[in-house]
Amino acid sequence: VQLQASGGGFVQPGGSLRLSCVASENILSVNSMSWYRQRPGSSRELVATIYSDRKTYYEDVGKGRFTISRDNDKNTIYLQMDNLKPEDTAVYYCRMRNTWGQGTLVTVSS
């Protein structure tokens, strides 16, 4: 399986971005898919997970500001990020089982 992440970019504080991650295979039966991020100088950290029943889990970094969703018909998961802060600057990765996407860079700066 391959994962293709996209949607990163440059945004001012308070702005929004939506990340997408497209899988090369059907995700209908995939139990969970996640978004991680790696900030400069830090290790990779979990941001959010979505399960096959569409239940979600968020680490504190994304609670109240980020929304993870999935579209099984498009084999895609999303991460809607609102009210972005400079500390959200990171490379964001999607993960399915033991496969990682290539990462998409999000830069939040004024």
N, C-alpha and C positions, 0 to 999 in steps of 0.2 A: 504494500500500500504506500501511496505517496500523499503528502499533505501540502497544499499550496496556500500560504497565508498572504493576505494583502490588506490594504486599507490604511496603513500607517502614513504618517506625514508630519508636517509642522502645524502646530495650532497654538493659539494664545491661551493663557490661563482662563479658565471658565468655558472654554470651547468644548466641542464634541468631535468624536471620531467613531466610525464603526469599522471594526476589523472583521474580515471574513477568512474562513479556512475551508477549502474545498478538498474533500477526500477523493481518491481515485477509485474507491470502491463503495458499495452501498453501506450506509451507516445505520440502517434501520435496526439491526440487531446488535449494534455496538453498545455495550453497557454504559460506558461513560466517555466523554471527551472533555478536554480541559484547555484552558488558557493559562500560560505561565508568562512571567516576564523576568528579564535580567537587567537591572539597573547598572549604570557604570560603576565598576568597582565592587559589585555585589554578586552573590550567587543567585542562581535562578530560583524564583519563588512562584508558588501556586497563586493564581488570581481567582479563578472560578472553575467549577465543574458542572456539566449538565449530564443527566442520566437518561437512559432510554425511556423512562416514564416521564421525562421532562422536569423532574425535580432538579433543583439547583442547589449549589453550595458556593458560598463566597468566603474568601479570606477577608480579614478586616480591611485590607487595602482597597477593596472594591465595593464593600457594602454601601448601599444607598446611592452609589454613583455609576456603577457598572451593571450591565444586564447581559447575561449569557443566554443564547437561544440556539435552536437548531431547526433546520429545514431538511427533513429526511429525503424529501423528493429531489432536493438539489445536492444531497450529500455534503451539506455545508453547516458549519456552526458559525455563530457571530458573537462579537463582543461589542456591545454598544457602550461607549464610555462618555459620560457627561461630566460637566464641571471639572474638567481636567486641571491638574495642578502640575507645577514644575517637577515635583517629585515623582510624577507618573512617567517621566521621560525614561524610556527603556526600549529594549528589543522585546517584542511580544511574540511568543511561540504558541502554536497549538500542538496538542498531543492526543494521540489515539493509541491505546495500548502502549507499545514500546516504540512507536514511531513519532518523530517530531517533524513539524514543519520547519521551513528554512528561516523563519523569523521575519518580522516586519517592524521597522523602527518608528517609534512615536517620540516626537520631540515637542515638549510643551515649554514655551518661552515667550516672554514679551519683547 
